[in-house]
Amino acid sequence: MNVIETRKLTYHYPDGTKALEDVDFNAAKGKIIALLGPNGAGKSTLFLHFNGILRPTSGTVQVNGESLKYDKKNLIKIRQRVGIVFQNPDDQLFAPTVIEDVAFGPMNIGLTEVEVEKRVKEALSKVGMEGYEKKAPHHLSGGQKKRVAIAGILAMKPEIMVLDEPTSGLDPKGASQILRLLYQLNKEGMTIVISTHDVDLVPLYAFSVYIISDGKIIKEGSPSEVFDDVTTIRKANLRLPRIAHLMEILEKEDSLPFDKPYPLTIGEARRKILEEFKS
Ligand code: ADP
């Protein structure tokens, strides 16, 4: 079952920029879906349609099989179901302290003080930010800010979490902490949609991958299906994961017997190399 479905979604910004054209995008329940594309391809614009921040110029958006309705009551409901974590945490965090920030959403939907407190505590613990309650968000590191922004969304208990470039601007440790957290949340049943241009990370977590270029979806499938299509990958100004690129060079330039499909992760490459050595 798809929890998010867009059909022929087209969006033009008021200044005339055509940001999306005929986009068909599905997010299957309980999976991690990656939207891969270069800067300016339309990733953020697509995400802003998932909870009704933007309204299609034409085409449809469905959440849990229902077409989005854009009146205030329905938008409040949809924003509890679909939580969006923006690329820049400074666009999301605004309260003077971490605890007030995470509590803002739950308070706004009229939960009791006891429930708000419980949710904030749970959310901060999930993202590993207990002990930072009284800190000012602008005194936190990039990775910590991102985790607090995620906590703010988690406290709303959404069914679907949409994250715009969740690892951009983070150091490798910060990025892997975020990914481990998303992986954990997904294991607990949350559907997760991520945009990124980090092709090395996608095969590690994504169930399905969409490639967007110039506002159009130009490829979709499992990571191995998508990365098998090198022509499309390069057309979208992306590249193969480094490990696949290495295997491609070893095959083509050094005639080593590593043919397609190329391994996409270090784990897969290791197995393939060991198999070759043993045979
Ligand atoms: P991505 O998230 O993949 O980097 P965006 O969705 O931000 O891409 O942008 C898609 C296209 O829409 C780009 O051409 C961008 O310049 C344009 N765009 C984004 N935001 C606006 C806006 N508020 N007004 C006009 N054009 C915009």
Boltz pocket constraint, residues with backbone or C-beta under 6 A from the ligand:
constraints:
  - pocket:
      binder: B
      contacts: [[A, 13], [A, 14], [A, 15], [A, 17], [A, 18], [A, 19], [A, 37], [A, 38], [A, 39], [A, 40], [A, 41], [A, 42], [A, 43], [A, 44], [A, 45], [A, 46]]
      max_distance: 6.0
